[in-house]
Structure formats: C-alpha cells, structure tokens
C-alpha cells in the first residue's frame, strides 16, 4: 500500500513538472532546430518508439480504419503543438503556457458541433476563462506580438477541435491511441516542414539537443506512462489536475531558469483562465458512456474495469493531452 501511494505521488509530481517544463524545453531546443521540423521529429520518434514497445508487449495492431482516424486526429493535435513551438519564437514560454491553459474551454465550445452545448453553469466558466484569454491578448507580450497571439489562439483551437473530434472516430484505445496519433501526425508535419524548406544546417548545440531529447523521452513517453497509470489507479479528477498545476510550473520555470519577466497581466489572466477551467470541470455536462472496453497501458483489453472506465470527459481522453507544449 505504501509503495502504491509513493508511485501515485511520484506520477503526479512527474506530470506537474514534466508537462509544466515542456514549454521551457521548447524554448531551449529552438536555437538548434527549425520549428516545424523539430516538432515533427519529436513526435515521430516518440510515437514510433511507443508503437514498437506496445506491439512487443502484445498490443493488437490497429486496423486500417483506426490508422486513418489516428491520422486525422494526430494531424490536428500535432499541428496544435507545433504552433506553440512557432509562437515561442516571438513570446516567452510562460506566456505560451498561460494561453494554452485555455484548451479545456475551447473544447467545451467545440463539443457543441456534436450537439453537446455547454450547460448553464459551464457558460459561466467559459465567460470567466475567455475573459482571461482576452486579458492576456490585450497587454504585455501578446499585444506587442500579434503574430504570436494569433498562432497561440490557433494552437488552442486546433488542439481542442482534435480532442473533441476524437470522441467520434474509431481511434485505437489506451496508449496505442497516443502512439498512432504522434506517429502519423508527426509524419505529416515532417512533410510540411520539408516542403517549406526547413533543413538541419548544422549539428544542434548541447543545450538544444538535450532539450529535444527531454521532449521525446520525458515530455512524451514518461509523462504519458505516468498519466495512464494515474487514470487506472486514482479518481479522474485527481489524475487530470495537472491541467491546473502545469501552467503555474511553466510560468515559474520560465522566470527562474530563463529570466522571463512575469507581468501582473499574465498572472491575472492565468488566474481567470484556471478559474474558468475549474468551473467548467466541476459543472461538466460532457460525460458519456465509454465507447471501448477498458485497456491496460499496453493497449490490450483489461479483464476488469479501471476506476476511470465508467465515464469519459474531455480531459480523460487518451488522445495526446494538451501538455502543453
């Protein structure tokens, strides 16, 4: 029992730090990689390794329909992540994290495309959270960088659309969903990067290469393993509370390790966005019966339901979560 509690605590702390630190890792990797090429390489490497490991552990091979569904969703989600990388050419990692914290709010709105419009209580959360987004856009770095502001909003919108659409497509389940989405979306992004003329002109420096490897190993593989373990062993609300903590971690790391200035506008915007997300989460109307049998982390059907298998909400989907960087 003590060992289980220790593992749960370690997994939660890993999610808080890892998905809060990916924004700063992106900033450190950018000097050594073109933005789209870096994102494509990251997800092809992480998705490919994940896929091979899952197959070696006995996970079933996805069907052609599942691969096609993963291609569509993976393209949206990976492009959403790549847009964060593009934006960090102009804005700080902390401001990018604050903007992407709004993803759950946009997801609630996009759910309306499939007939699940927000309930009354959720509209209040949306109003509060989107007021935070507007505040962030009106002052500080984003006001000085219209391109960065536009790209970050497009990133959040693209990611949210992909997350909601995934609930209505036959994507694989468990970690196989993340593996196939990263692999296919990363491949699409690599093609786009090459068509745009992005090339590696020199060997990345030690800091850039180390940051890239951190994004592949920790930002993708370790974090997803911890997330899957938590979904299977604790209450969903506890497993997904990284959404409230990781943006704060991102802002603090940017200030402490990269000397980024944290403005009062950014702090106020973050408070409003997280308050809106909390209101939506506590008054959520997006629960629906799970579509697939519960699965273990290796992608195989489990013999007994996990604690999270009775219902599914927008933050329990095993697509690529908005880690947010």
C-alpha positions in Angstrom: 0.0 0.0 0.0 2.8 2.4 0.9 4.6 1.6 -2.4 1.4 2.3 -4.3 0.9 5.6 -2.6 4.5 6.5 -3.3 4.1 5.6 -7.0 0.9 7.6 -7.3 2.6 10.6 -5.7 5.7 10.2 -7.9 3.5 10.0 -11.0 1.5 13.2 -10.0 4.7 15.1 -9.4 6.1 13.9 -12.7 3.1 15.2 -14.6 3.2 18.5 -12.8 6.9 19.1 -13.5 7.2 17.5 -16.9 4.2 19.0 -18.6 5.0 22.3 -17.0 8.6 22.2 -18.2 8.0 21.3 -21.8 7.4 25.0 -22.7 10.8 25.9 -21.5 12.4 22.9 -23.1 10.9 24.1 -26.4 12.5 27.5 -26.0 15.9 25.9 -25.3 15.6 23.5 -28.3 14.6 26.2 -30.8 18.1 27.6 -31.5 19.2 24.2 -32.8 16.1 23.1 -34.8 13.7 24.7 -37.3 10.3 24.8 -35.5 8.1 22.5 -37.6 11.0 20.1 -38.2 11.6 19.9 -34.5 8.0 19.1 -33.7 7.7 16.5 -36.5 10.9 14.7 -35.4 9.8 14.8 -31.8 6.5 13.1 -32.4 7.7 10.6 -35.0 10.5 9.5 -32.6 8.2 9.3 -29.5 5.3 7.7 -31.4 7.5 5.2 -33.2 9.2 4.0 -30.0 5.9 3.9 -28.2 4.3 1.8 -31.0 7.2 -0.7 -31.1 7.1 -1.1 -27.3 3.3 -1.6 -27.2 3.5 -4.2 -30.0 6.3 -6.1 -28.3 4.1 -6.2 -25.1 1.3 -7.8 -27.1 -0.9 -4.8 -28.0 -3.1 -5.5 -31.1 -2.2 -4.0 -34.4 -4.6 -1.1 -35.2 -6.9 -1.6 -38.1 -6.8 0.4 -41.3 -9.8 2.4 -40.1 -8.1 3.1 -36.8 -4.9 4.3 -38.6 -6.9 6.6 -40.7 -8.8 8.0 -37.7 -5.5 8.5 -35.9 -4.1 10.3 -38.9 -6.8 12.9 -38.8 -6.8 13.4 -35.1 -3.0 13.2 -34.9 -2.5 15.8 -37.6 -4.7 18.3 -35.7 -3.1 17.7 -32.3 0.5 17.6 -33.5 -0.1 20.8 -35.6 -1.6 22.4 -32.5 1.6 21.5 -30.6 3.8 22.7 -33.4 2.1 26.1 -33.4 3.2 26.5 -29.8 6.8 26.0 -31.0 6.3 28.5 -33.7 4.8 31.0 -31.3 7.7 30.7 -28.9 9.9 32.3 -31.5 8.2 35.5 -30.5 6.7 35.1 -27.0 8.1 33.7 -23.7 7.4 30.1 -22.6 5.4 31.3 -19.6 3.0 33.4 -21.8 2.6 30.5 -24.2 1.7 28.2 -21.2 -0.9 30.7 -20.0 -2.5 30.8 -23.4 -2.6 27.0 -23.9 -4.2 26.6 -20.4 -7.4 27.7 -22.2 -7.7 24.5 -24.2 -10.4 22.9 -22.0 -12.5 26.0 -22.5 -12.3 25.8 -26.3 -13.0 22.1 -26.1 -16.3 22.7 -24.4 -17.3 25.0 -27.2 -16.3 22.6 -29.9 -18.3 19.8 -28.3 -21.4 21.8 -29.5 -20.6 20.7 -33.0 -21.7 17.3 -32.0 -24.8 18.5 -30.1 -23.3 18.9 -26.6 -23.6 22.6 -26.0 -22.4 23.9 -22.6 -24.9 23.8 -19.7 -25.8 27.0 -17.8 -23.0 26.5 -15.2 -20.5 25.9 -17.9 -21.3 29.1 -19.7 -20.2 31.0 -16.5 -16.9 29.1 -16.6 -16.4 29.9 -20.3 -17.1 33.6 -19.7 -14.6 33.8 -16.8 -11.9 31.8 -18.7 -12.3 33.5 -22.0 -12.1 36.9 -20.2 -8.7 35.7 -19.0 -7.7 34.9 -22.7 -8.9 38.4 -23.7 -6.9 40.0 -20.9 -3.8 38.1 -21.9 -4.3 39.3 -25.5 -4.7 42.9 -24.5 -1.5 43.5 -22.7 2.2 42.6 -22.4 4.0 40.4 -24.9 1.0 39.3 -26.9 -0.1 42.8 -27.6 3.4 43.5 -28.8 3.5 40.4 -30.9 0.2 40.0 -32.9 1.7 37.0 -34.8 2.4 35.2 -31.6 -1.0 35.9 -30.2 -2.8 34.7 -33.4 -0.7 31.5 -33.5 -1.3 30.6 -29.9 -5.1 31.0 -30.3 -5.0 28.9 -33.4 -2.9 26.3 -31.5 -5.5 26.1 -28.7 -8.4 25.9 -31.2 -6.7 23.2 -33.3 -5.9 21.1 -30.3 -9.4 21.5 -28.9 -11.1 20.5 -32.2 -8.9 17.4 -32.5 -9.7 16.4 -28.9 -13.4 16.7 -29.4 -13.4 15.0 -32.8 -11.5 12.1 -31.4 -14.6 11.1 -29.4 -16.5 10.4 -32.6 -13.8 8.5 -34.6 -12.7 4.8 -34.2 -9.2 5.7 -32.9 -7.2 3.0 -31.0 -7.5 2.9 -27.2 -5.1 3.2 -24.4 -1.5 4.3 -25.1 -1.9 2.9 -28.7 -4.1 6.0 -29.4 -1.3 8.3 -28.4 1.3 6.3 -30.2 -0.5 6.2 -33.6 -1.5 9.9 -33.3 2.0 11.0 -32.6 3.4 8.8 -35.3 1.0 9.8 -38.1 0.7 13.5 -37.1 4.5 13.8 -36.8 4.9 12.3 -40.2 2.5 14.8 -41.8 4.3 17.6 -40.0 7.7 16.4 -41.3 6.4 16.5 -44.9 5.1 20.1 -44.3 8.4 21.1 -42.8 10.4 19.7 -45.7 8.0 21.3 -48.3 8.6 24.6 -46.5 12.3 24.2 -47.0 13.2 23.6 -43.3 16.5 21.7 -43.1 19.1 21.0 -40.4 22.0 23.2 -41.5 24.3 22.3 -38.5 24.5 20.0 -35.6 22.4 21.3 -32.7 24.3 22.5 -29.7 24.4 20.5 -26.4 21.6 22.5 -24.8 19.3 22.3 -27.8 19.9 18.6 -28.4 19.4 17.9 -24.7 16.1 19.8 -24.7 14.9 17.9 -27.7 15.7 14.5 -26.2 13.9 15.7 -23.0 10.8 16.4 -25.0 10.9 13.0 -26.7 11.7 10.9 -23.6 10.2 12.8 -20.7 7.7 15.2 -22.3 6.1 12.4 -24.3 7.0 8.8 -23.2 7.5 9.1 -19.4 4.6 11.6 -19.0 2.1 9.5 -20.9 3.0 6.4 -18.9 2.5 8.3 -15.7 -0.8 9.7 -16.9 -2.1 6.3 -17.9 -1.1 4.8 -14.5 -2.9 7.6 -12.7 -6.1 7.2 -14.8 -6.1 3.5 -13.8 -5.4 4.0 -10.1 -6.9 7.2 -8.8 -10.1 9.3 -9.3 -10.2 11.0 -12.7 -10.4 14.4 -11.1 -7.1 13.7 -9.4 -5.5 12.2 -12.4 -6.3 15.2 -14.6 -5.5 18.0 -12.1 -2.2 18.6 -13.8 -4.2 21.0 -16.1 -4.3 23.4 -13.1 -0.7 23.0 -11.9 1.4 22.7 -15.0 0.7 26.2 -16.3 1.9 27.6 -13.0 5.0 25.4 -13.1 5.7 26.7 -16.7 5.5 30.3 -15.6 7.7 29.8 -12.6 10.4 27.8 -14.5 10.5 30.4 -17.3 11.1 33.1 -14.7 13.6 31.2 -12.6 15.6 29.4 -15.3 15.3 31.7 -18.3 14.9 35.1 -16.7 11.4 35.6 -18.2 9.5 38.6 -16.8 6.2 37.7 -15.2 3.8 40.6 -15.6 0.7 41.3 -13.5 -1.4 40.9 -16.6 -0.1 37.4 -17.2 -0.8 36.4 -13.6 -4.3 37.8 -13.6 -5.0 36.1 -17.0 -3.8 32.8 -15.7 -6.0 33.1 -12.6 -9.0 33.8 -14.7 -8.4 31.0 -17.1 -7.8 28.4 -14.4 -10.9 29.6 -12.5 -12.9 29.2 -15.7 -11.5 25.7 -16.3 -12.3 24.8 -12.7 -15.9 26.0 -13.0 -16.3 24.0 -16.3 -14.8 20.9 -14.7 -17.0 20.9 -11.6 -20.2 21.6 -13.6 -19.3 19.5 -16.6 -22.1 18.1 -18.7 -19.9 16.3 -21.2 -19.9 12.8 -19.5 -21.0 10.0 -21.7 -20.6 6.2 -21.6 -17.2 5.0 -22.6 -17.1 3.7 -26.1 -14.4 1.0 -25.8 -13.6 -1.7 -23.3 -11.1 -0.5 -20.7 -7.5 -1.3 -21.6 -4.2 -1.7 -19.9 -1.3 0.7 -20.6 0.0 -1.8 -23.2 -3.2 -1.3 -25.3 -4.7 -4.7 -24.6 -8.2 -5.2 -23.2 -8.2 -5.5 -19.4 -10.0 -8.1 -17.5 -11.5 -5.7 -15.0 -12.7 -2.1 -15.5 -10.3 0.6 -14.3 -11.6 3.3 -11.9 -12.0 5.7 -14.9 -13.8 3.4 -17.2 -17.4 4.2 -16.2 -17.5 7.6 -17.8 -15.4 9.8 -20.0 -15.0 13.6 -20.0 -13.0 15.9 -22.1 -9.8 15.6 -20.0 -9.9 11.8 -19.7 -9.4 11.1 -23.4 -6.3 9.1 -24.3 -5.5 11.3 -27.3 -2.4 13.4 -26.9 -3.3 15.6 -23.9 -2.6 19.3 -24.1 0.8 19.0 -22.4 1.0 21.5 -23.5 4.0 22.2 -25.4 
